[in-house]
Amino acid sequence: MKCWICKSLQDKYKDKWENYRAKRANKLLWMIGEIGEVIDVIKKNGDLAACEDVETRKHLVEEMADVLMYYNNVMLCYDISADELKQAYTEKFEKNMTRW
């Protein structure tokens, strides 16, 4: 997902939502809250339903989308580009592939 998409959403609701650079820790807390909602879907419906039940899966994917939106907001707050994250991910992946 392009960061400009997330920024355009932030810009659209700038009068209703807090500034995406303000209170950076809040964005992390909101993201953690959304992760909790993902966990609740699985906890309330079961692991199998999260994979096989159409409505449960739809709810799970919607909550995962919320996590991703807040994740992108955190990236915006800290000026982390998609390229910078890709580079770090690639380096970490390569490190993990040689770890054991």
C-alpha positions as CSV (number, residue, x, y, z in Angstrom):
1,M,0.0,0.0,0.0
2,K,1.3,3.4,-0.9
3,C,1.9,5.8,2.0
4,W,0.3,8.6,0.0
5,I,-3.0,6.7,0.2
6,C,-2.9,6.7,4.0
7,K,-1.8,10.4,4.0
8,S,-4.8,11.3,1.8
9,L,-7.1,9.6,4.2
10,Q,-5.5,11.5,7.1
11,D,-5.8,14.8,5.2
12,K,-9.5,14.2,4.4
13,Y,-10.3,13.8,8.1
14,K,-7.8,16.2,9.6
15,D,-10.5,18.2,11.4
16,K,-12.0,15.1,13.0
17,W,-8.9,12.9,13.6
18,E,-5.8,13.9,15.5
19,N,-2.9,15.0,13.4
20,Y,-1.1,12.0,12.1
21,R,2.2,13.4,13.5
22,A,0.8,14.4,16.8
23,K,1.0,12.0,19.7
24,R,2.8,9.2,17.8
25,A,2.5,6.8,20.7
26,N,-1.3,7.1,20.4
27,K,-1.1,5.6,16.9
28,L,0.8,2.6,18.3
29,L,-1.8,2.2,21.0
30,W,-4.6,2.3,18.5
31,M,-2.9,-0.3,16.4
32,I,-2.5,-2.6,19.4
33,G,-6.2,-2.1,20.1
34,E,-7.0,-3.2,16.6
35,I,-4.7,-6.3,17.0
36,G,-6.8,-7.1,20.1
37,E,-9.9,-7.0,18.0
38,V,-8.3,-9.5,15.6
39,I,-7.5,-11.7,18.6
40,D,-11.1,-11.4,19.8
41,V,-12.5,-12.6,16.5
42,I,-10.4,-15.8,16.7
43,K,-11.0,-16.2,20.5
44,K,-14.8,-15.8,20.2
45,N,-15.2,-17.9,17.0
46,G,-12.4,-20.3,17.1
47,D,-9.4,-20.9,14.9
48,L,-11.2,-23.1,12.5
49,A,-14.1,-20.7,11.9
50,A,-11.6,-17.9,11.2
51,C,-10.4,-20.1,8.2
52,E,-13.6,-21.7,7.1
53,D,-16.7,-19.7,8.1
54,V,-17.4,-17.0,5.5
55,E,-18.8,-14.4,7.9
56,T,-16.1,-15.0,10.6
57,R,-13.4,-14.8,7.9
58,K,-14.8,-11.6,6.6
59,H,-14.8,-10.1,10.0
60,L,-11.2,-11.2,10.6
61,V,-10.0,-9.7,7.4
62,E,-11.8,-6.4,8.1
63,E,-10.1,-6.2,11.5
64,M,-6.7,-7.1,9.9
65,A,-7.3,-4.2,7.4
66,D,-7.8,-1.9,10.4
67,V,-4.5,-3.1,11.8
68,L,-2.8,-2.4,8.5
69,M,-4.3,1.1,8.3
70,Y,-2.9,2.0,11.8
71,Y,0.4,0.3,10.8
72,N,0.6,2.7,7.9
73,N,-0.3,5.6,10.1
74,V,2.6,4.7,12.4
75,M,4.9,4.6,9.3
76,L,3.7,8.1,8.4
77,C,4.3,9.4,11.9
78,Y,7.9,8.3,11.9
79,D,8.5,9.1,8.2
80,I,9.2,5.5,7.3
81,S,8.9,4.9,3.6
82,A,7.8,1.7,2.0
83,D,11.2,1.4,0.5
84,E,12.9,1.8,3.8
85,L,10.7,-0.9,5.3
86,K,11.2,-3.2,2.4
87,Q,15.0,-2.9,2.8
88,A,14.8,-3.6,6.5
89,Y,12.4,-6.5,6.0
90,T,14.7,-8.0,3.3
91,E,17.7,-7.7,5.5
92,K,15.9,-9.3,8.5
93,F,14.6,-12.1,6.3
94,E,18.1,-12.9,5.1
95,K,19.4,-12.8,8.6
96,N,16.7,-15.2,9.8
97,M,17.3,-17.6,6.9
98,T,20.9,-18.0,8.1
99,R,20.2,-18.0,11.8
100,W,20.1,-21.8,12.5
